Amino acid sequence: MAPVQVKIGIIGGSGLSDMDILEEKTEKYVDTPFGKPSDALILGKINKIDCVVLARHGRGSNIMPTNVNFRANIWALKMEGCTHVIATTACGSLQEQIQPGDIVILDQFIDRTTKRHQTYYDGNLTSPIGVCHIPMADPFCRKTREVLIDVVKKLGIRHHAKGTMVTIEGPRFSSRAESLMFRQWHCDVINMTTVPEVVLAKEAAMCYVSIAMATDYDCWKEHEEAVTVEKVLKIMKENANKALTIILTAIPQIACMDWSESIRNLRASQEGAIMLPKH
C-alpha cells in the first residue's frame, strides 16, 4: 500500500480568521450537501505541502459559534482531499497553572452544547445512509498531537501537553457558578467551538488536532478581573503569532511521516460505527 499523500486543512479560529501563510494561493467557494462553509477555501502550499485554510467564523469574524456550519466546514476540507485538520481556538483557562498566553494541546473534551448538528448521518436524503455511533474515547489524533508537542517544546513556547476542553453553547461567557462547576469536573479550558468540529472530523476519518490558546481565567478566579472581549482580543493577538509559528513548523514534520496506518485505523473505526437500516 502506497503511503498516504498528506494534505492539511487549517481552521483558523478567533484571532486567526485571516491567516496569510500560503504560497501560490487561490480562493475556492464551494457548496456541500450540508450547506456552505463559513468562507472560501484558501488553497495553497506551505513548504511545497498542499494546504487548505478556512476561517471558522468567516474572514470578517461575523459568524457566532452556534451558527458556524461545522458540518459544511469539515465536509469541504474532506472533499478537497485533506487528511489532517489543524484547528486553532481561543479559550478561557479553568486552572491556575494554565496562564493567559499559554498553549494547550487538547486530548479530551466535555460537551455542553445544545443546538448543534453532531453527525453527518442524520437521516436526510442528501446525507450518508445509516446511523454512526462514532467512538470518541480518544477524540484527537495522538500521532499528530505528538508532533505538535515536539514542536512547541523545540520552539520553547510555554505549553501544556494535554488538556480537557469544555465547550459551551455561547455566545455568552459562563456564570461564576458554571465556571466553578467546570473546575470541579477537572476541565482545563473552556471555549465555544471544539464540539462538534472534532466529532465531525472523526466521522470523516481525518487526523484532527487543536491548538488551544488561553486568553483569560474565565470568571472563576477571585481577585482577577472577569473576562471581557477587550482583554481577550489583546491576548489573542499575541497568541496568534505563536499558533502560526507552531503550524508552520509542524506541517513539514507531518508531511514527511507515513500516515497510512493512522488513516486506515480511522476509516476502519468509522466504517465499523455505522449501523445500516434493515430492509
Protein Blocks (a to p, Z undefined) as FASTA:
>chain_A
ZZddddddddddehilmccfbghiacdddddfebpcfbdcddddeehiacddddfkojnl
pacfklpcfklmmmmmmmnopabdcdddddddfbfklcghiacddfbdcdfbfkbcfbfb
lopakbcedjddddfkbmbafklmmmmmmmmmmnopacdfbdcddddfbjbdcdfklmmm
mmmnopabdcfklpmklmmmmmnopacddddddfbehjmbghiacddfklmmmmmmmmmm
mmmmmmmmmmmmmmmpcfklmmmmmmmmmmmmpccddZZ
